[in-house]
Each structure stands twice: as C-alpha cells, then as structure tokens.
Amino acid sequence: MKSLLICWLVLAAAVAGLVASDGKGSKDAPVYFPVPKVPDGAEVITLGAGCFWCTEAVFQQVPGVLSVTSGYMGGKTVRPSYQQVCTGATGHAEVSQIIFNPKQTSLEKVLQVFWHAHDPTTLNRQGYDSGTQYRSAIYYQTAAQKVVAEKSKAEAAKEFADPIVTEITAAAEFYPAEDYHQNYYQLNKDSNPYCTRIIAPKLKKLGLKN
C-alpha cells in the first residue's frame, strides 16, 4: 500500500539520493519538474487514475502521446509537495498531464485507455492506494473536451457493473511533481517493489511493455 508512511519513505529515499549525488536537495526544498511546453497543434488532458507512477507508465506507451508529466491538480494549496498531498489535506489529486498529437490519436482513444487503466468505480481508492489524492478524475481544458469526456464516460459505464464515480471537472492549476517522480517506473522498475508488484502486472494486463 502506498500509504502516508510509504510516501514518506519514498521522499526520504529520494532526498538521500540527491544529497549523495550533489549535496543538494532536502524535503524542505523539493526540486520541481518544469511545466512542459505544449507544441503547436497539440492538445492537453489531465487525468487522475490513482497513483501517478502507474498512470505515467501506461500513457508513455500510447501512440500519439508526446509527453506525460506527473503532478497535482484540484486542490487549494499553492505548489504542494508530495508529502503534503499524501496527507489528503491539500485536496489535490495525483494526476498525469498528457500532451498528445490529435493527428496521431484522439481524446476519445486516450480516454479509452484511461477507463481500462484503472477502476473508475471505486471512490477515492485504487487497489491498496486509498485517499482523495487517488480519486478518478478527468480535468478538461475546453468545452469541447468536456463533451467528449462526458460521452466517453457514458459509453464506458456500459462496461462496468458498478457506477462510475469519475469526476469531470474544468482543469485548475497544474503543479508538476518533484523531479524524482517523473519517468518513475522506467527509472525504478528494478528496485522498487511497488513497481514490480503493482505497475508491472498492470502493464502486462493492458498488453504493454514492462
């Protein structure tokens, strides 16, 4: 379970690595990933599907997706840290900001992957990960995206026995997570048990590479 305790353990390990490598970095001065630039003609959608390590690992393999950035959205705290979000007190969800090329894929196809990459029927929970920060959410950028998201949700509802609890909300300020959360699975898949026990089986189930 990626509980508050594990959140702190992950943070401590990351900080130790930073200090060991260059003498910089502490839990009081996290290094945040920059907000990625959106290329001309590209679209942005922000998705909450539980742990952002999992979501990132899935969407990095979707054709037409240009970049996936782990971060936080939907809360009240300005530039929250990972340990703050883990408490659930900031109101943020762990999200993945996905930039995609609409000439190579569509929002409809991106959302098809979204519905199958997590369980949208469990409120504030994905497997052992529990808390409002793990809520299922679609944060849209435009009115047109909202229409697509609502239609996609209605179609997806036919595939699940229980009601979908995914919120569809206008995008708020996106705060990229700390550097050590980015490309997490690829950098830690051989060392973090969460990657081997949770993320790898999810990728296999979706027919994606480990």
Secondary structure, 3 states (H helix, E strand, C coil): CCCHHHHHHHHHHHHHHHHHHHCCCECCECCECCCCCCCCCCEEEEEEECCHHHHHHHHCCCCCEEEEEEEEECCCCCCCCHHHHHHCCCCCEEEEEEEECCCCCCHHHHHHHHHHHCCCCCCCEECCEECHHHCEEEEECCHHHHHHHHHHHHHHHHHCCCCCCCEEEECCCCEECEHHHCCHHHHHCCCCHHHHHHHHHHHHHCCCCC
